[in-house]
């Protein structure tokens, strides 16, 4: 039995190299390697001078950042601080710990989004990490008139509710199963420009679940060797997010890293 389990983990680990979208739950090996997020944060500190040169200060439009499951605004504070330094009017979700779409949670997010839109007079870019990305897409689907673009980080956009290593945690903290809330998640991209940032070495969400359908307003950006819990503090993620946000509202285009940065990103993403 132990041998079978080990073989199964190695087979799942092989999904990292699949030439096609693979939605299987990440192996336990990748889950155990999630601790490398600390190294990603350290690498961002070292890469900060490069990021400040390559990510422009631009128009200062509003940006709403939503945390992942069981996380709070503290988890997105480094990314928000960086974006604020690039001139954006950034705000966290201000609802404490993310324990799933409980009563009042979605309504409060809509209120926050509407307030940011009304106060600035501009559409809001919404960034969501993991479960926060599911929220971001549905906010944009419901009120596209308020949303400039959506950026998701390691979000289970598609696939079965059991294709993550967080389904048990979700059940315990929300009192619901991921399958019960599956209807909350749309099966197409929202009607606004949408970018999914993912990594094949995600130890929580099956990487294929984060691959968006290809289209004129959708994009997929793969980050080499990142962890799920490190996506929000990974320097390549910050670069990609900065490039996405810097685009003019009426001139959204597919991701095209500049200069030497082109060598840091895979050239193509597998099609869904």
HELIX and SHEET records of a PDB file:
HELIX    1   1 UNK A    2  UNK A   13  1                                  12    
HELIX    2   2 UNK A   14  UNK A   17  5                                   4    
HELIX    3   3 UNK A   28  UNK A   32  1                                   5    
HELIX    4   4 UNK A   33  UNK A   36  5                                   4    
HELIX    5   5 UNK A   37  UNK A   54  1                                  18    
HELIX    6   6 UNK A   73  UNK A   85  1                                  13    
HELIX    7   7 UNK A  105  UNK A  120  1                                  16    
HELIX    8   8 UNK A  131  UNK A  142  1                                  12    
HELIX    9   9 UNK A  144  UNK A  146  5                                   3    
HELIX   10  10 UNK A  167  UNK A  174  1                                   8    
HELIX   11  11 UNK A  182  UNK A  184  5                                   3    
HELIX   12  12 UNK A  207  UNK A  210  5                                   4    
HELIX   13  13 UNK A  231  UNK A  233  5                                   3    
HELIX   14  14 UNK A  235  UNK A  245  1                                  11    
HELIX   15  15 UNK A  259  UNK A  264  5                                   6    
SHEET    1   A 6 UNK A  89  UNK A  91  0                                        
SHEET    2   A 6 UNK A  62  UNK A  66  1                                        
SHEET    3   A 6 UNK A 124  UNK A 129  1                                        
SHEET    4   A 6 UNK A 147  UNK A 153  1                                        
SHEET    5   A 6 UNK A 193  UNK A 198  1                                        
SHEET    6   A 6 UNK A 218  UNK A 222  1                                        
END                                                                             
